[in-house]
């Protein structure tokens, strides 16, 4: 089993994925997200600045809702999951 090859699939758990592949896939998803469904770059950066300063951000994820903040902040109509919404 030591020589087993991990096969990348759309339904893999994070534990089954190579970290570099996961990051590459996440970045590709962000880049490919439709422009008409995104907030402006300025708004995106503003949202991420709030997230970077938030104590509920851990390893790129919001501990309140479990989202990857770089994806949530990108989308029109999404809001911060905190009770005192920061964006």
PDB file of N, CA, C and O in Angstrom, chain B, residues numbered from 101:
ATOM      1  N   UNK B 101       0.819  -1.202   0.000  1.00  0.00           N
ATOM      2  CA  UNK B 101       0.000   0.000   0.000  1.00  0.00           C
ATOM      3  C   UNK B 101       0.859   1.260   0.000  1.00  0.00           C
ATOM      4  O   UNK B 101       0.363   2.333  -0.344  1.00  0.00           O
ATOM      5  N   UNK B 102       2.130   1.159   0.375  1.00  0.00           N
ATOM      6  CA  UNK B 102       3.011   2.320   0.378  1.00  0.00           C
ATOM      7  C   UNK B 102       3.214   2.892  -1.015  1.00  0.00           C
ATOM      8  O   UNK B 102       3.451   4.091  -1.162  1.00  0.00           O
ATOM      9  N   UNK B 103       3.125   2.055  -2.033  1.00  0.00           N
ATOM     10  CA  UNK B 103       3.324   2.497  -3.405  1.00  0.00           C
ATOM     11  C   UNK B 103       2.029   2.930  -4.076  1.00  0.00           C
ATOM     12  O   UNK B 103       2.001   3.146  -5.287  1.00  0.00           O
ATOM     13  N   UNK B 104       0.965   3.058  -3.307  1.00  0.00           N
ATOM     14  CA  UNK B 104      -0.332   3.426  -3.873  1.00  0.00           C
ATOM     15  C   UNK B 104      -0.271   4.831  -4.458  1.00  0.00           C
ATOM     16  O   UNK B 104       0.338   5.737  -3.890  1.00  0.00           O
ATOM     17  N   UNK B 105      -0.903   4.981  -5.580  1.00  0.00           N
ATOM     18  CA  UNK B 105      -0.977   6.275  -6.242  1.00  0.00           C
ATOM     19  C   UNK B 105      -2.298   6.918  -5.878  1.00  0.00           C
ATOM     20  O   UNK B 105      -3.351   6.289  -5.981  1.00  0.00           O
ATOM     21  N   UNK B 106      -2.244   8.183  -5.447  1.00  0.00           N
ATOM     22  CA  UNK B 106      -3.480   8.896  -5.149  1.00  0.00           C
ATOM     23  C   UNK B 106      -4.064   9.428  -6.444  1.00  0.00           C
ATOM     24  O   UNK B 106      -3.396  10.138  -7.195  1.00  0.00           O
ATOM     25  N   UNK B 107      -5.288   9.086  -6.694  1.00  0.00           N
ATOM     26  CA  UNK B 107      -5.967   9.526  -7.900  1.00  0.00           C
ATOM     27  C   UNK B 107      -6.842  10.713  -7.534  1.00  0.00           C
ATOM     28  O   UNK B 107      -7.641  10.652  -6.600  1.00  0.00           O
ATOM     29  N   UNK B 108      -6.680  11.780  -8.276  1.00  0.00           N
ATOM     30  CA  UNK B 108      -7.454  12.984  -8.020  1.00  0.00           C
ATOM     31  C   UNK B 108      -8.843  12.834  -8.620  1.00  0.00           C
ATOM     32  O   UNK B 108      -8.992  12.492  -9.793  1.00  0.00           O
ATOM     33  N   UNK B 109      -9.840  13.087  -7.817  1.00  0.00           N
ATOM     34  CA  UNK B 109     -11.206  13.051  -8.326  1.00  0.00           C
ATOM     35  C   UNK B 109     -11.989  14.196  -7.710  1.00  0.00           C
ATOM     36  O   UNK B 109     -11.531  14.822  -6.754  1.00  0.00           O
ATOM     37  N   UNK B 110     -13.143  14.465  -8.240  1.00  0.00           N
ATOM     38  CA  UNK B 110     -13.948  15.586  -7.755  1.00  0.00           C
ATOM     39  C   UNK B 110     -14.572  15.299  -6.403  1.00  0.00           C
ATOM     40  O   UNK B 110     -15.026  16.231  -5.738  1.00  0.00           O
ATOM     41  N   UNK B 111     -14.613  14.065  -5.976  1.00  0.00           N
ATOM     42  CA  UNK B 111     -15.269  13.727  -4.717  1.00  0.00           C
ATOM     43  C   UNK B 111     -14.273  13.264  -3.660  1.00  0.00           C
ATOM     44  O   UNK B 111     -14.648  12.569  -2.714  1.00  0.00           O
ATOM     45  N   UNK B 112     -13.019  13.642  -3.814  1.00  0.00           N
ATOM     46  CA  UNK B 112     -12.008  13.259  -2.827  1.00  0.00           C
ATOM     47  C   UNK B 112     -12.150  14.099  -1.566  1.00  0.00           C
ATOM     48  O   UNK B 112     -12.574  15.254  -1.610  1.00  0.00           O
ATOM     49  N   UNK B 113     -11.795  13.508  -0.472  1.00  0.00           N
ATOM     50  CA  UNK B 113     -11.676  14.255   0.767  1.00  0.00           C
ATOM     51  C   UNK B 113     -10.334  14.970   0.757  1.00  0.00           C
ATOM     52  O   UNK B 113      -9.417  14.569   0.040  1.00  0.00           O
ATOM     53  N   UNK B 114     -10.219  16.027   1.550  1.00  0.00           N
ATOM     54  CA  UNK B 114      -8.955  16.746   1.609  1.00  0.00           C
ATOM     55  C   UNK B 114      -7.801  15.834   1.990  1.00  0.00           C
ATOM     56  O   UNK B 114      -6.684  16.005   1.503  1.00  0.00           O
ATOM     57  N   UNK B 115      -8.069  14.862   2.861  1.00  0.00           N
ATOM     58  CA  UNK B 115      -7.009  13.959   3.301  1.00  0.00           C
ATOM     59  C   UNK B 115      -6.477  13.089   2.165  1.00  0.00           C
ATOM     60  O   UNK B 115      -5.377  12.544   2.259  1.00  0.00           O
ATOM     61  N   UNK B 116      -7.252  12.961   1.098  1.00  0.00           N
ATOM     62  CA  UNK B 116      -6.845  12.150  -0.038  1.00  0.00           C
ATOM     63  C   UNK B 116      -6.146  12.958  -1.128  1.00  0.00           C
ATOM     64  O   UNK B 116      -5.668  12.397  -2.113  1.00  0.00           O
ATOM     65  N   UNK B 117      -6.089  14.267  -0.950  1.00  0.00           N
ATOM     66  CA  UNK B 117      -5.546  15.125  -1.989  1.00  0.00           C
ATOM     67  C   UNK B 117      -4.141  15.589  -1.640  1.00  0.00           C
ATOM     68  O   UNK B 117      -3.790  15.732  -0.469  1.00  0.00           O
ATOM     69  N   UNK B 118      -3.357  15.818  -2.658  1.00  0.00           N
ATOM     70  CA  UNK B 118      -2.055  16.434  -2.493  1.00  0.00           C
ATOM     71  C   UNK B 118      -2.278  17.923  -2.211  1.00  0.00           C
ATOM     72  O   UNK B 118      -3.096  18.555  -2.879  1.00  0.00           O
ATOM     73  N   UNK B 119      -1.575  18.484  -1.249  1.00  0.00           N
ATOM     74  CA  UNK B 119      -1.786  19.886  -0.868  1.00  0.00           C
ATOM     75  C   UNK B 119      -1.545  20.842  -2.029  1.00  0.00           C
ATOM     76  O   UNK B 119      -2.289  21.807  -2.202  1.00  0.00           O
ATOM     77  N   UNK B 120      -0.522  20.584  -2.819  1.00  0.00           N
ATOM     78  CA  UNK B 120      -0.229  21.460  -3.950  1.00  0.00           C
ATOM     79  C   UNK B 120      -1.342  21.414  -4.984  1.00  0.00           C
ATOM     80  O   UNK B 120      -1.714  22.445  -5.544  1.00  0.00           O
ATOM     81  N   UNK B 121      -1.879  20.222  -5.242  1.00  0.00           N
ATOM     82  CA  UNK B 121      -2.991  20.095  -6.184  1.00  0.00           C
ATOM     83  C   UNK B 121      -4.215  20.839  -5.669  1.00  0.00           C
ATOM     84  O   UNK B 121      -4.914  21.504  -6.433  1.00  0.00           O
ATOM     85  N   UNK B 122      -4.470  20.722  -4.371  1.00  0.00           N
ATOM     86  CA  UNK B 122      -5.626  21.396  -3.788  1.00  0.00           C
ATOM     87  C   UNK B 122      -5.511  22.909  -3.961  1.00  0.00           C
ATOM     88  O   UNK B 122      -6.462  23.561  -4.394  1.00  0.00           O
ATOM     89  N   UNK B 123      -4.356  23.464  -3.626  1.00  0.00           N
ATOM     90  CA  UNK B 123      -4.166  24.909  -3.759  1.00  0.00           C
ATOM     91  C   UNK B 123      -4.273  25.352  -5.218  1.00  0.00           C
ATOM     92  O   UNK B 123      -4.861  26.391  -5.518  1.00  0.00           O
ATOM     93  N   UNK B 124      -3.708  24.567  -6.104  1.00  0.00           N
ATOM     94  CA  UNK B 124      -3.781  24.882  -7.532  1.00  0.00           C
ATOM     95  C   UNK B 124      -5.239  24.846  -8.002  1.00  0.00           C
ATOM     96  O   UNK B 124      -5.671  25.724  -8.750  1.00  0.00           O
ATOM     97  N   UNK B 125      -5.993  23.840  -7.569  1.00  0.00           N
ATOM     98  CA  UNK B 125      -7.407  23.745  -7.939  1.00  0.00           C
ATOM     99  C   UNK B 125      -8.217  24.912  -7.389  1.00  0.00           C
ATOM    100  O   UNK B 125      -9.081  25.455  -8.078  1.00  0.00           O
ATOM    101  N   UNK B 126      -7.940  25.290  -6.162  1.00  0.00           N
ATOM    102  CA  UNK B 126      -8.649  26.414  -5.541  1.00  0.00           C
ATOM    103  C   UNK B 126      -8.367  27.702  -6.306  1.00  0.00           C
ATOM    104  O   UNK B 126      -9.285  28.467  -6.601  1.00  0.00           O
ATOM    105  N   UNK B 127      -7.121  27.938  -6.619  1.00  0.00           N
ATOM    106  CA  UNK B 127      -6.763  29.157  -7.363  1.00  0.00           C
ATOM    107  C   UNK B 127      -7.389  29.141  -8.759  1.00  0.00           C
ATOM    108  O   UNK B 127      -7.849  30.177  -9.241  1.00  0.00           O
ATOM    109  N   UNK B 128      -7.412  27.987  -9.405  1.00  0.00           N
ATOM    110  CA  UNK B 128      -8.025  27.876 -10.729  1.00  0.00           C
ATOM    111  C   UNK B 128      -9.519  28.173 -10.657  1.00  0.00           C
ATOM    112  O   UNK B 128     -10.074  28.841 -11.529  1.00  0.00           O
ATOM    113  N   UNK B 129     -10.161  27.668  -9.609  1.00  0.00           N
ATOM    114  CA  UNK B 129     -11.589  27.913  -9.428  1.00  0.00           C
ATOM    115  C   UNK B 129     -11.861  29.412  -9.257  1.00  0.00           C
ATOM    116  O   UNK B 129     -12.801  29.949  -9.843  1.00  0.00           O
ATOM    117  N   UNK B 130     -11.039  30.074  -8.457  1.00  0.00           N
ATOM    118  CA  UNK B 130     -11.201  31.514  -8.239  1.00  0.00           C
ATOM    119  C   UNK B 130     -11.013  32.266  -9.555  1.00  0.00           C
ATOM    120  O   UNK B 130     -11.810  33.145  -9.884  1.00  0.00           O
ATOM    121  N   UNK B 131      -9.978  31.932 -10.300  1.00  0.00           N
ATOM    122  CA  UNK B 131      -9.707  32.610 -11.575  1.00  0.00           C
ATOM    123  C   UNK B 131     -10.813  32.369 -12.598  1.00  0.00           C
ATOM    124  O   UNK B 131     -11.124  33.254 -13.396  1.00  0.00           O
ATOM    125  N   UNK B 132     -11.404  31.183 -12.579  1.00  0.00           N
ATOM    126  CA  UNK B 132     -12.414  30.827 -13.574  1.00  0.00           C
ATOM    127  C   UNK B 132     -13.824  31.268 -13.190  1.00  0.00           C
ATOM    128  O   UNK B 132     -14.746  31.147 -13.997  1.00  0.00           O
ATOM    129  N   UNK B 133     -14.006  31.773 -11.981  1.00  0.00           N
ATOM    130  CA  UNK B 133     -15.339  32.154 -11.541  1.00  0.00           C
ATOM    131  C   UNK B 133     -15.863  33.265 -12.452  1.00  0.00           C
ATOM    132  O   UNK B 133     -15.140  34.223 -12.724  1.00  0.00           O
ATOM    133  N   UNK B 134     -17.098  33.155 -12.925  1.00  0.00           N
ATOM    134  CA  UNK B 134     -17.641  34.113 -13.903  1.00  0.00           C
ATOM    135  C   UNK B 134     -17.592  35.565 -13.412  1.00  0.00           C
ATOM    136  O   UNK B 134     -17.971  35.867 -12.281  1.00  0.00           O
ATOM    137  N   UNK B 135     -17.131  36.427 -14.265  1.00  0.00           N
ATOM    138  CA  UNK B 135     -16.985  37.841 -13.934  1.00  0.00           C
ATOM    139  C   UNK B 135     -18.289  38.494 -13.535  1.00  0.00           C
ATOM    140  O   UNK B 135     -18.310  39.358 -12.657  1.00  0.00           O
ATOM    141  N   UNK B 136     -19.382  38.090 -14.173  1.00  0.00           N
ATOM    142  CA  UNK B 136     -20.675  38.707 -13.871  1.00  0.00           C
ATOM    143  C   UNK B 136     -21.245  38.262 -12.527  1.00  0.00           C
ATOM    144  O   UNK B 136     -22.264  38.792 -12.083  1.00  0.00           O
ATOM    145  N   UNK B 137     -20.606  37.301 -11.879  1.00  0.00           N
ATOM    146  CA  UNK B 137     -21.057  36.827 -10.573  1.00  0.00           C
ATOM    147  C   UNK B 137     -20.091  37.219  -9.458  1.00  0.00           C
ATOM    148  O   UNK B 137     -20.254  36.806  -8.310  1.00  0.00           O
ATOM    149  N   UNK B 138     -19.095  38.011  -9.805  1.00  0.00           N
ATOM    150  CA  UNK B 138     -18.076  38.442  -8.843  1.00  0.00           C
ATOM    151  C   UNK B 138     -18.309  39.882  -8.388  1.00  0.00           C
ATOM    152  O   UNK B 138     -18.893  40.697  -9.103  1.00  0.00           O
ATOM    153  N   UNK B 139     -17.841  40.159  -7.199  1.00  0.00           N
ATOM    154  CA  UNK B 139     -17.781  41.556  -6.766  1.00  0.00           C
ATOM    155  C   UNK B 139     -16.585  42.194  -7.476  1.00  0.00           C
ATOM    156  O   UNK B 139     -15.765  41.489  -8.065  1.00  0.00           O
ATOM    157  N   UNK B 140     -16.487  43.496  -7.423  1.00  0.00           N
ATOM    158  CA  UNK B 140     -15.341  44.178  -8.030  1.00  0.00           C
ATOM    159  C   UNK B 140     -14.055  43.760  -7.307  1.00  0.00           C
ATOM    160  O   UNK B 140     -14.099  43.282  -6.174  1.00  0.00           O
ATOM    161  N   UNK B 141     -12.935  43.943  -7.963  1.00  0.00           N
ATOM    162  CA  UNK B 141     -11.642  43.613  -7.355  1.00  0.00           C
ATOM    163  C   UNK B 141     -11.429  44.439  -6.082  1.00  0.00           C
ATOM    164  O   UNK B 141     -10.891  43.937  -5.095  1.00  0.00           O
ATOM    165  N   UNK B 142     -11.848  45.690  -6.110  1.00  0.00           N
ATOM    166  CA  UNK B 142     -11.721  46.558  -4.936  1.00  0.00           C
ATOM    167  C   UNK B 142     -12.543  46.012  -3.762  1.00  0.00           C
ATOM    168  O   UNK B 142     -12.058  45.956  -2.632  1.00  0.00           O
ATOM    169  N   UNK B 143     -13.784  45.612  -4.038  1.00  0.00           N
ATOM    170  CA  UNK B 143     -14.640  45.051  -2.983  1.00  0.00           C
ATOM    171  C   UNK B 143     -14.081  43.722  -2.490  1.00  0.00           C
ATOM    172  O   UNK B 143     -14.119  43.446  -1.291  1.00  0.00           O
ATOM    173  N   UNK B 144     -13.570  42.908  -3.382  1.00  0.00           N
ATOM    174  CA  UNK B 144     -12.976  41.619  -3.019  1.00  0.00           C
ATOM    175  C   UNK B 144     -11.813  41.835  -2.044  1.00  0.00           C
ATOM    176  O   UNK B 144     -11.728  41.170  -1.011  1.00  0.00           O
ATOM    177  N   UNK B 145     -10.933  42.758  -2.378  1.00  0.00           N
ATOM    178  CA  UNK B 145      -9.771  43.045  -1.505  1.00  0.00           C
ATOM    179  C   UNK B 145     -10.223  43.620  -0.164  1.00  0.00           C
ATOM    180  O   UNK B 145      -9.648  43.299   0.876  1.00  0.00           O
ATOM    181  N   UNK B 146     -11.253  44.472  -0.186  1.00  0.00           N
ATOM    182  CA  UNK B 146     -11.775  45.050   1.052  1.00  0.00           C
ATOM    183  C   UNK B 146     -12.296  43.945   1.959  1.00  0.00           C
ATOM    184  O   UNK B 146     -12.017  43.941   3.158  1.00  0.00           O
ATOM    185  N   UNK B 147     -13.051  43.010   1.396  1.00  0.00           N
ATOM    186  CA  UNK B 147     -13.592  41.892   2.170  1.00  0.00           C
ATOM    187  C   UNK B 147     -12.467  41.032   2.747  1.00  0.00           C
ATOM    188  O   UNK B 147     -12.494  40.669   3.923  1.00  0.00           O
ATOM    189  N   UNK B 148     -11.485  40.714   1.912  1.00  0.00           N
ATOM    190  CA  UNK B 148     -10.375  39.884   2.387  1.00  0.00           C
ATOM    191  C   UNK B 148      -9.575  40.577   3.486  1.00  0.00           C
ATOM    192  O   UNK B 148      -9.075  39.917   4.398  1.00  0.00           O
ATOM    193  N   UNK B 149      -9.451  41.894   3.408  1.00  0.00           N
ATOM    194  CA  UNK B 149      -8.758  42.633   4.473  1.00  0.00           C
ATOM    195  C   UNK B 149      -9.464  42.445   5.807  1.00  0.00           C
ATOM    196  O   UNK B 149      -8.810  42.271   6.835  1.00  0.00           O
ATOM    197  N   UNK B 150     -10.795  42.479   5.801  1.00  0.00           N
ATOM    198  CA  UNK B 150     -11.540  42.214   7.033  1.00  0.00           C
ATOM    199  C   UNK B 150     -11.272  40.795   7.524  1.00  0.00           C
ATOM    200  O   UNK B 150     -11.026  40.568   8.708  1.00  0.00           O
ATOM    201  N   UNK B 151     -11.325  39.853   6.598  1.00  0.00           N
ATOM    202  CA  UNK B 151     -11.108  38.448   6.972  1.00  0.00           C
ATOM    203  C   UNK B 151      -9.706  38.237   7.552  1.00  0.00           C
ATOM    204  O   UNK B 151      -9.543  37.518   8.537  1.00  0.00           O
ATOM    205  N   UNK B 152      -8.711  38.854   6.947  1.00  0.00           N
ATOM    206  CA  UNK B 152      -7.329  38.703   7.434  1.00  0.00           C
ATOM    207  C   UNK B 152      -7.182  39.185   8.868  1.00  0.00           C
ATOM    208  O   UNK B 152      -6.364  38.658   9.623  1.00  0.00           O
ATOM    209  N   UNK B 153      -7.966  40.177   9.244  1.00  0.00           N
ATOM    210  CA  UNK B 153      -7.894  40.713  10.596  1.00  0.00           C
ATOM    211  C   UNK B 153      -8.833  40.040  11.586  1.00  0.00           C
ATOM    212  O   UNK B 153      -8.895  40.435  12.751  1.00  0.00           O
ATOM    213  N   UNK B 154      -9.561  39.032  11.133  1.00  0.00           N
ATOM    214  CA  UNK B 154     -10.571  38.384  11.973  1.00  0.00           C
ATOM    215  C   UNK B 154      -9.978  37.195  12.724  1.00  0.00           C
ATOM    216  O   UNK B 154      -9.227  36.401  12.159  1.00  0.00           O
ATOM    217  N   UNK B 155     -10.324  37.085  13.995  1.00  0.00           N
ATOM    218  CA  UNK B 155      -9.841  35.971  14.826  1.00  0.00           C
ATOM    219  C   UNK B 155     -10.498  34.648  14.443  1.00  0.00           C
ATOM    220  O   UNK B 155     -10.068  33.586  14.893  1.00  0.00           O
ATOM    221  N   UNK B 156     -11.527  34.712  13.623  1.00  0.00           N
ATOM    222  CA  UNK B 156     -12.236  33.490  13.223  1.00  0.00           C
ATOM    223  C   UNK B 156     -11.712  32.906  11.912  1.00  0.00           C
ATOM    224  O   UNK B 156     -12.264  31.933  11.399  1.00  0.00           O
ATOM    225  N   UNK B 157     -10.651  33.499  11.374  1.00  0.00           N
ATOM    226  CA  UNK B 157     -10.001  32.974  10.177  1.00  0.00           C
ATOM    227  C   UNK B 157      -8.900  32.011  10.605  1.00  0.00           C
ATOM    228  O   UNK B 157      -7.974  32.392  11.321  1.00  0.00           O
ATOM    229  N   UNK B 158      -9.006  30.762  10.162  1.00  0.00           N
ATOM    230  CA  UNK B 158      -8.002  29.744  10.486  1.00  0.00           C
ATOM    231  C   UNK B 158      -7.693  28.964   9.205  1.00  0.00           C
ATOM    232  O   UNK B 158      -8.580  28.345   8.617  1.00  0.00           O
ATOM    233  N   UNK B 159      -6.449  29.000   8.788  1.00  0.00           N
ATOM    234  CA  UNK B 159      -6.007  28.265   7.598  1.00  0.00           C
ATOM    235  C   UNK B 159      -6.878  28.546   6.377  1.00  0.00           C
ATOM    236  O   UNK B 159      -7.217  27.632   5.625  1.00  0.00           O
ATOM    237  N   UNK B 160      -7.236  29.811   6.184  1.00  0.00           N
ATOM    238  CA  UNK B 160      -8.012  30.192   5.011  1.00  0.00           C
ATOM    239  C   UNK B 160      -9.497  29.932   5.123  1.00  0.00           C
ATOM    240  O   UNK B 160     -10.254  30.215   4.194  1.00  0.00           O
ATOM    241  N   UNK B 161      -9.924  29.388   6.267  1.00  0.00           N
ATOM    242  CA  UNK B 161     -11.338  29.061   6.453  1.00  0.00           C
ATOM    243  C   UNK B 161     -11.943  29.875   7.586  1.00  0.00           C
ATOM    244  O   UNK B 161     -11.263  30.228   8.549  1.00  0.00           O
ATOM    245  N   UNK B 162     -13.220  30.166   7.456  1.00  0.00           N
ATOM    246  CA  UNK B 162     -13.974  30.821   8.517  1.00  0.00           C
ATOM    247  C   UNK B 162     -14.483  29.728   9.458  1.00  0.00           C
ATOM    248  O   UNK B 162     -15.166  28.801   9.022  1.00  0.00           O
ATOM    249  N   UNK B 163     -14.156  29.834  10.734  1.00  0.00           N
ATOM    250  CA  UNK B 163     -14.593  28.798  11.673  1.00  0.00           C
ATOM    251  C   UNK B 163     -16.084  28.894  11.983  1.00  0.00           C
ATOM    252  O   UNK B 163     -16.656  27.957  12.540  1.00  0.00           O
ATOM    253  N   UNK B 164     -16.715  29.997  11.636  1.00  0.00           N
ATOM    254  CA  UNK B 164     -18.159  30.127  11.864  1.00  0.00           C
ATOM    255  C   UNK B 164     -18.981  29.331  10.855  1.00  0.00           C
ATOM    256  O   UNK B 164     -19.946  28.659  11.222  1.00  0.00           O
ATOM    257  N   UNK B 165     -18.596  29.410   9.590  1.00  0.00           N
ATOM    258  CA  UNK B 165     -19.414  28.766   8.562  1.00  0.00           C
ATOM    259  C   UNK B 165     -18.671  27.667   7.805  1.00  0.00           C
ATOM    260  O   UNK B 165     -19.297  26.883   7.092  1.00  0.00           O
ATOM    261  N   UNK B 166     -17.360  27.600   7.948  1.00  0.00           N
ATOM    262  CA  UNK B 166     -16.584  26.559   7.276  1.00  0.00           C
ATOM    263  C   UNK B 166     -16.210  26.881   5.843  1.00  0.00           C
ATOM    264  O   UNK B 166     -15.663  26.028   5.144  1.00  0.00           O
ATOM    265  N   UNK B 167     -16.491  28.091   5.391  1.00  0.00           N
ATOM    266  CA  UNK B 167     -16.171  28.438   4.005  1.00  0.00           C
ATOM    267  C   UNK B 167     -14.694  28.775   3.856  1.00  0.00           C
ATOM    268  O   UNK B 167     -14.011  29.096   4.828  1.00  0.00           O
ATOM    269  N   UNK B 168     -14.218  28.697   2.620  1.00  0.00           N
ATOM    270  CA  UNK B 168     -12.917  29.260   2.279  1.00  0.00           C
ATOM    271  C   UNK B 168     -13.205  30.717   1.964  1.00  0.00           C
ATOM    272  O   UNK B 168     -13.917  31.021   1.007  1.00  0.00           O
ATOM    273  N   UNK B 169     -12.652  31.617   2.766  1.00  0.00           N
ATOM    274  CA  UNK B 169     -13.039  33.022   2.668  1.00  0.00           C
ATOM    275  C   UNK B 169     -12.718  33.635   1.312  1.00  0.00           C
ATOM    276  O   UNK B 169     -13.413  34.554   0.878  1.00  0.00           O
ATOM    277  N   UNK B 170     -11.687  33.151   0.635  1.00  0.00           N
ATOM    278  CA  UNK B 170     -11.362  33.710  -0.676  1.00  0.00           C
ATOM    279  C   UNK B 170     -12.436  33.399  -1.706  1.00  0.00           C
ATOM    280  O   UNK B 170     -12.595  34.141  -2.675  1.00  0.00           O
ATOM    281  N   UNK B 171     -13.164  32.326  -1.514  1.00  0.00           N
ATOM    282  CA  UNK B 171     -14.292  32.019  -2.406  1.00  0.00           C
ATOM    283  C   UNK B 171     -15.540  32.789  -1.993  1.00  0.00           C
ATOM    284  O   UNK B 171     -16.228  33.364  -2.837  1.00  0.00           O
ATOM    285  N   UNK B 172     -15.826  32.798  -0.714  1.00  0.00           N
ATOM    286  CA  UNK B 172     -17.028  33.491  -0.231  1.00  0.00           C
ATOM    287  C   UNK B 172     -16.957  34.987  -0.533  1.00  0.00           C
ATOM    288  O   UNK B 172     -17.941  35.586  -0.969  1.00  0.00           O
ATOM    289  N   UNK B 173     -15.799  35.582  -0.301  1.00  0.00           N
ATOM    290  CA  UNK B 173     -15.634  37.021  -0.515  1.00  0.00           C
ATOM    291  C   UNK B 173     -15.747  37.399  -1.993  1.00  0.00           C
ATOM    292  O   UNK B 173     -16.055  38.546  -2.316  1.00  0.00           O
ATOM    293  N   UNK B 174     -15.507  36.471  -2.864  1.00  0.00           N
ATOM    294  CA  UNK B 174     -15.531  36.710  -4.299  1.00  0.00           C
ATOM    295  C   UNK B 174     -16.944  36.889  -4.849  1.00  0.00           C
ATOM    296  O   UNK B 174     -17.143  37.589  -5.842  1.00  0.00           O
ATOM    297  N   UNK B 175     -17.905  36.269  -4.217  1.00  0.00           N
ATOM    298  CA  UNK B 175     -19.238  36.139  -4.804  1.00  0.00           C
ATOM    299  C   UNK B 175     -20.199  37.277  -4.435  1.00  0.00           C
ATOM    300  O   UNK B 175     -20.308  37.682  -3.277  1.00  0.00           O
ATOM    301  N   UNK B 176     -20.875  37.762  -5.449  1.00  0.00           N
ATOM    302  CA  UNK B 176     -21.919  38.772  -5.241  1.00  0.00           C
ATOM    303  C   UNK B 176     -23.003  38.166  -4.349  1.00  0.00           C
ATOM    304  O   UNK B 176     -23.361  36.998  -4.509  1.00  0.00           O
ATOM    305  N   UNK B 177     -23.518  38.947  -3.424  1.00  0.00           N
ATOM    306  CA  UNK B 177     -24.616  38.503  -2.577  1.00  0.00           C
ATOM    307  C   UNK B 177     -24.188  37.754  -1.327  1.00  0.00           C
ATOM    308  O   UNK B 177     -25.017  37.493  -0.454  1.00  0.00           O
ATOM    309  N   UNK B 178     -22.924  37.406  -1.222  1.00  0.00           N
ATOM    310  CA  UNK B 178     -22.450  36.729  -0.014  1.00  0.00           C
ATOM    311  C   UNK B 178     -22.140  37.769   1.056  1.00  0.00           C
ATOM    312  O   UNK B 178     -21.796  38.912   0.754  1.00  0.00           O
ATOM    313  N   UNK B 179     -22.269  37.355   2.297  1.00  0.00           N
ATOM    314  CA  UNK B 179     -21.993  38.223   3.435  1.00  0.00           C
ATOM    315  C   UNK B 179     -21.094  37.497   4.415  1.00  0.00           C
ATOM    316  O   UNK B 179     -21.001  36.270   4.407  1.00  0.00           O
ATOM    317  N   UNK B 180     -20.441  38.264   5.247  1.00  0.00           N
ATOM    318  CA  UNK B 180     -19.645  37.716   6.337  1.00  0.00           C
ATOM    319  C   UNK B 180     -20.572  36.906   7.246  1.00  0.00           C
ATOM    320  O   UNK B 180     -21.704  37.311   7.509  1.00  0.00           O
ATOM    321  N   UNK B 181     -20.087  35.771   7.716  1.00  0.00           N
ATOM    322  CA  UNK B 181     -20.920  34.882   8.541  1.00  0.00           C
ATOM    323  C   UNK B 181     -21.031  35.322   9.999  1.00  0.00           C
ATOM    324  O   UNK B 181     -21.839  34.778  10.752  1.00  0.00           O
ATOM    325  N   UNK B 182     -20.237  36.289  10.392  1.00  0.00           N
ATOM    326  CA  UNK B 182     -20.259  36.761  11.778  1.00  0.00           C
ATOM    327  C   UNK B 182     -21.590  37.461  12.097  1.00  0.00           C
ATOM    328  O   UNK B 182     -22.220  38.040  11.212  1.00  0.00           O
ATOM    329  N   UNK B 183     -22.000  37.403  13.338  1.00  0.00           N
ATOM    330  CA  UNK B 183     -23.226  38.086  13.766  1.00  0.00           C
ATOM    331  C   UNK B 183     -23.106  39.581  13.471  1.00  0.00           C
ATOM    332  O   UNK B 183     -24.051  40.203  12.985  1.00  0.00           O
ATOM    333  N   UNK B 184     -21.948  40.144  13.768  1.00  0.00           N
ATOM    334  CA  UNK B 184     -21.661  41.552  13.451  1.00  0.00           C
ATOM    335  C   UNK B 184     -20.990  41.603  12.080  1.00  0.00           C
ATOM    336  O   UNK B 184     -19.794  41.875  11.979  1.00  0.00           O
ATOM    337  N   UNK B 185     -21.741  41.350  11.058  1.00  0.00           N
ATOM    338  CA  UNK B 185     -21.205  41.220   9.698  1.00  0.00           C
ATOM    339  C   UNK B 185     -20.210  42.329   9.381  1.00  0.00           C
ATOM    340  O   UNK B 185     -20.511  43.515   9.512  1.00  0.00           O
ATOM    341  N   UNK B 186     -19.023  41.914   8.962  1.00  0.00           N
ATOM    342  CA  UNK B 186     -17.963  42.873   8.671  1.00  0.00           C
ATOM    343  C   UNK B 186     -18.021  43.336   7.222  1.00  0.00           C
ATOM    344  O   UNK B 186     -17.481  44.384   6.870  1.00  0.00           O
ATOM    345  N   UNK B 187     -18.678  42.547   6.394  1.00  0.00           N
ATOM    346  CA  UNK B 187     -18.915  42.923   5.007  1.00  0.00           C
ATOM    347  C   UNK B 187     -20.165  42.238   4.498  1.00  0.00           C
ATOM    348  O   UNK B 187     -20.542  42.424   3.341  1.00  0.00           O
TER     349      UNK B 187
END
